[in-house]
């Protein structure tokens, strides 16, 4: 059964929807004025490369709010006749009277309902279908680059698709697919060996490499926060591996591929800073 929400409950559950997004996040609000808290939560989500889509329906955005949106890595759409308000991730959705507007949260008496995919599967799916229908009809304001650049893959095997993704997106690296184990030398840095021995990423470093020294100095501990949507392990002093969270159920190979590509891109960006 759906849960009925009042103003304070909406504010709490909206923050939870953003915090608990693992793959997708939808923000549908005619009026948009981000509070500091919601901006920070959205920034955390988009910094983890969660696919975030914002749709608004009124053109009177302030310069301040435009600047905030520009700091978020998200798709932005405009739908002139949008009046509904909905906030959703891949597991839950809030349908409400409240805009994502600081005035609404502080001054209005609002209400709404919370749908959970596990309990309200049919209603949740109907909500996501309507969300996608509106996006198709909305005007594109800004679309982020696609995470995945793989074409002409016709396979239901994740390993085959992951191998193809790596070859296409990192053409200067020689990847080998040996008995379903993907291998590469000097990736993503020199003297680092890449494989899929454990999880979808296993990196092996030479002993006393600058990566390992950085680890000993705790300079990479923040990776645990950046990769909070993944299982992330230092197996020993010279090896780390990344696995999907056990609770995540992928609906398609493409969804799993994007999830793994996001984790790899986060890891590469951080390692290149060392």
BATIZA-599385 format. One record per residue (C-alpha): x negated, y negated, z; residue number from 1. Coordinates in steps of 0.02 Angstrom, whole numbers, padded with zeros to 5 digits. Example, Ala and Ser with C-alpha at 12.3 -4.5 7.8 and 13.67 -1.06 7.14 Angstrom:
BEGIN
- xx|yy|zz|num
- -00615|00225|00390|1 $
- -00684|00053|00357|2 $
end
This chain:
BEGIN
- xx|yy|zz|num
- 00000|00000|00000|1 $
- -00057|-00177|-00039|2 $
- -00099|-00288|00110|3 $
- -00012|-00456|00134|4 $
- -00132|-00600|00166|5 $
- -00110|-00771|00245|6 $
- -00226|-00920|00222|7 $
- -00366|-00867|00340|8 $
- -00356|-00687|00281|9 $
- -00370|-00743|00100|10 $
- -00527|-00844|00138|11 $
- -00604|-00696|00229|12 $
- -00558|-00566|00097|13 $
- -00616|-00679|-00045|14 $
- -00788|-00688|00032|15 $
- -00785|-00499|00053|16 $
- -00739|-00474|-00131|17 $
- -00892|-00575|-00181|18 $
- -01010|-00495|-00054|19 $
- -00959|-00317|-00095|20 $
- -00965|-00331|-00285|21 $
- -01086|-00202|-00355|22 $
- -01059|-00221|-00542|23 $
- -00922|-00346|-00589|24 $
- -00845|-00502|-00515|25 $
- -00696|-00602|-00580|26 $
- -00650|-00777|-00521|27 $
- -00485|-00841|-00593|28 $
- -00434|-01012|-00526|29 $
- -00350|-01159|-00615|30 $
- -00431|-01284|-00496|31 $
- -00613|-01257|-00455|32 $
- -00708|-01346|-00317|33 $
- -00838|-01234|-00236|34 $
- -00870|-01245|-00050|35 $
- -01048|-01220|00008|36 $
- -01007|-01046|00074|37 $
- -00928|-00983|-00087|38 $
- -01065|-01059|-00193|39 $
- -01198|-00970|-00088|40 $
- -01104|-00804|-00101|41 $
- -01084|-00821|-00289|42 $
- -01268|-00868|-00306|43 $
- -01319|-00712|-00210|44 $
- -01210|-00605|-00324|45 $
- -01269|-00680|-00488|46 $
- -01451|-00675|-00432|47 $
- -01428|-00486|-00420|48 $
- -01367|-00487|-00601|49 $
- -01191|-00436|-00553|50 $
- -01084|-00474|-00706|51 $
- -00983|-00625|-00649|52 $
- -00843|-00706|-00750|53 $
- -00765|-00873|-00701|54 $
- -00604|-00932|-00784|55 $
- -00530|-01103|-00740|56 $
- -00382|-01198|-00809|57 $
- -00402|-01383|-00770|58 $
- -00528|-01495|-00856|59 $
- -00557|-01615|-00713|60 $
- -00716|-01532|-00650|61 $
- -00828|-01656|-00559|62 $
- -01009|-01676|-00611|63 $
- -01056|-01598|-00445|64 $
- -00956|-01440|-00481|65 $
- -01024|-01430|-00658|66 $
- -01200|-01435|-00586|67 $
- -01157|-01296|-00463|68 $
- -01087|-01187|-00602|69 $
- -01244|-01215|-00704|70 $
- -01345|-01139|-00562|71 $
- -01245|-00977|-00572|72 $
- -01285|-00842|-00698|73 $
- -01106|-00810|-00749|74 $
- -00989|-00810|-00897|75 $
- -00876|-00963|-00896|76 $
- -00710|-00979|-00987|77 $
- -00572|-01110|-00998|78 $
- -00388|-01060|-01014|79 $
- -00275|-01212|-01029|80 $
- -00114|-01132|-00966|81 $
- -00194|-01031|-00827|82 $
- -00090|-01045|-00669|83 $
- -00122|-00877|-00583|84 $
- -00261|-00857|-00456|85 $
- -00353|-00693|-00443|86 $
- -00521|-00639|-00370|87 $
- -00582|-00462|-00403|88 $
- -00728|-00343|-00407|89 $
- -00737|-00163|-00467|90 $
- -00645|-00099|-00313|91 $
- -00529|-00234|-00246|92 $
- -00424|-00380|-00309|93 $
- -00339|-00527|-00224|94 $
- -00186|-00604|-00308|95 $
- -00146|-00765|-00218|96 $
- -00075|-00940|-00221|97 $
- -00244|-01012|-00167|98 $
- -00364|-01095|-00289|99 $
- -00551|-01080|-00263|100 $
- -00545|-01258|-00198|101 $
- -00609|-01322|-00032|102 $
- -00450|-01425|-00005|103 $
- -00337|-01273|-00026|104 $
- -00435|-01172|00100|105 $
- -00436|-01311|00231|106 $
- -00265|-01392|00210|107 $
- -00137|-01283|00121|108 $
- -00029|-01141|00183|109 $
- -00066|-01001|00060|110 $
- -00025|-00818|00043|111 $
- -00069|-00671|-00067|112 $
- -00094|-00483|-00080|113 $
- -00248|-00374|-00076|114 $
- -00256|-00225|-00195|115 $
- -00380|-00084|-00166|116 $
- -00421|00030|-00311|117 $
- -00425|00181|-00196|118 $
- -00251|00150|-00124|119 $
- -00165|00046|-00259|120 $
- -00241|00120|-00416|121 $
- -00098|00083|-00538|122 $
- -00073|-00097|-00481|123 $
- -00260|-00129|-00476|124 $
- -00284|-00065|-00654|125 $
- -00136|-00171|-00715|126 $
- -00220|-00322|-00634|127 $
- -00389|-00288|-00719|128 $
- -00302|-00261|-00887|129 $
- -00217|-00431|-00870|130 $
- -00384|-00510|-00822|131 $
- -00465|-00440|-00979|132 $
- -00317|-00496|-01086|133 $
- -00335|-00675|-01023|134 $
- -00523|-00674|-01053|135 $
- -00497|-00623|-01234|136 $
- -00382|-00772|-01261|137 $
- -00485|-00899|-01163|138 $
- -00608|-01024|-01234|139 $
- -00792|-00981|-01207|140 $
- -00885|-01117|-01114|141 $
- -01045|-01020|-01077|142 $
- -01087|-00837|-01103|143 $
- -01243|-00762|-01026|144 $
- -01356|-00649|-01127|145 $
- -01306|-00468|-01130|146 $
- -01406|-00362|-01010|147 $
- -01407|-00214|-01126|148 $
- -01476|-00223|-01303|149 $
- -01446|-00050|-01373|150 $
- -01359|-00014|-01536|151 $
- -01312|00143|-01631|152 $
- -01321|00258|-01481|153 $
- -01207|00406|-01501|154 $
- -01239|00512|-01349|155 $
- -01151|00562|-01188|156 $
- -01318|00598|-01105|157 $
- -01380|00460|-00990|158 $
- -01563|00507|-01008|159 $
- -01553|00489|-01197|160 $
- -01470|00319|-01182|161 $
- -01593|00259|-01049|162 $
- -01739|00314|-01157|163 $
- -01667|00219|-01305|164 $
- -01635|00064|-01199|165 $
- -01816|00060|-01141|166 $
- -01885|00081|-01317|167 $
- -01775|-00057|-01388|168 $
- -01800|-00183|-01248|169 $
- -01987|-00153|-01221|170 $
- -02054|-00123|-01396|171 $
- -02236|-00149|-01346|172 $
- -02231|-00004|-01222|173 $
- -02250|00177|-01277|174 $
- -02115|00282|-01194|175 $
- -02115|00471|-01205|176 $
- -01968|00586|-01169|177 $
- -02041|00749|-01109|178 $
- -01915|00880|-01051|179 $
- -01791|00745|-00997|180 $
- -01928|00651|-00903|181 $
- -01965|00477|-00972|182 $
- -02146|00424|-00954|183 $
- -02250|00269|-00992|184 $
- -02418|00196|-00944|185 $
- -02450|00014|-00898|186 $
- -02268|-00031|-00868|187 $
- -02211|-00151|-00806|188 $
- -02391|-00201|-00761|189 $
- -02563|-00136|-00803|190 $
- -02618|00015|-00703|191 $
- -02437|00056|-00660|192 $
- -02359|00218|-00721|193 $
- -02173|00225|-00755|194 $
- -02071|00384|-00749|195 $
- -01897|00449|-00707|196 $
- -01964|00585|-00594|197 $
- -01860|00521|-00449|198 $
- -01708|00415|-00485|199 $
- -01698|00310|-00643|200 $
- -01859|00219|-00599|201 $
- -02017|00286|-00517|202 $
- -02171|00176|-00519|203 $
- -02341|00247|-00471|204 $
- -02480|00125|-00425|205 $
- -02666|00155|-00417|206 $
- -02731|00163|-00240|207 $
- -02777|-00007|-00169|208 $
- -02695|-00096|-00315|209 $
- -02635|-00273|-00290|210 $
- -02457|-00207|-00284|211 $
- -02494|-00092|-00138|212 $
- -02592|-00228|-00048|213 $
- -02445|-00344|-00070|214 $
- -02333|-00211|00004|215 $
- -02447|-00194|00155|216 $
- -02435|-00381|00180|217 $
- -02244|-00365|00175|218 $
- -02234|-00482|00025|219 $
- -02112|-00366|-00063|220 $
- -01993|-00334|00082|221 $
- -01865|-00451|00006|222 $
- -01843|-00323|-00134|223 $
- -01737|-00226|-00011|224 $
- -01616|-00372|-00012|225 $
- -01622|-00402|-00199|226 $
- -01591|-00217|-00229|227 $
- -01455|-00197|-00099|228 $
- -01343|-00119|-00231|229 $
- -01468|00022|-00255|230 $
- -01561|00151|-00152|231 $
- -01739|00087|-00147|232 $
- -01882|00191|-00073|233 $
- -02069|00178|-00051|234 $
- -02106|00364|-00057|235 $
- -02286|00342|-00002|236 $
- -02420|00208|-00008|237 $
- -02430|00211|-00197|238 $
- -02256|00253|-00262|239 $
- -02081|00178|-00261|240 $
- -01919|00243|-00333|241 $
- -01745|00173|-00364|242 $
- -01584|00275|-00365|243 $
- -01400|00227|-00385|244 $
- -01301|00209|-00225|245 $
- -01213|00374|-00189|246 $
- -01044|00286|-00172|247 $
- -01048|00215|-00349|248 $
- -00946|00308|-00479|249 $
- -00981|00252|-00657|250 $
- -00834|00246|-00777|251 $
- -00945|00263|-00932|252 $
- -01124|00286|-00991|253 $
- -01127|00102|-01041|254 $
- -01080|00050|-00864|255 $
- -01217|00160|-00790|256 $
- -01342|00094|-00917|257 $
- -01306|-00088|-00871|258 $
- -01320|-00047|-00687|259 $
- -01492|00033|-00710|260 $
- -01550|-00105|-00829|261 $
- -01505|-00236|-00699|262 $
- -01606|-00146|-00565|263 $
- -01756|-00131|-00681|264 $
- -01748|-00314|-00729|265 $
- -01741|-00370|-00546|266 $
- -01892|-00261|-00507|267 $
- -01992|-00325|-00656|268 $
- -01957|-00507|-00614|269 $
- -02020|-00484|-00437|270 $
- -02174|-00383|-00481|271 $
- -02227|-00511|-00611|272 $
- -02231|-00644|-00474|273 $
- -02374|-00554|-00385|274 $
end
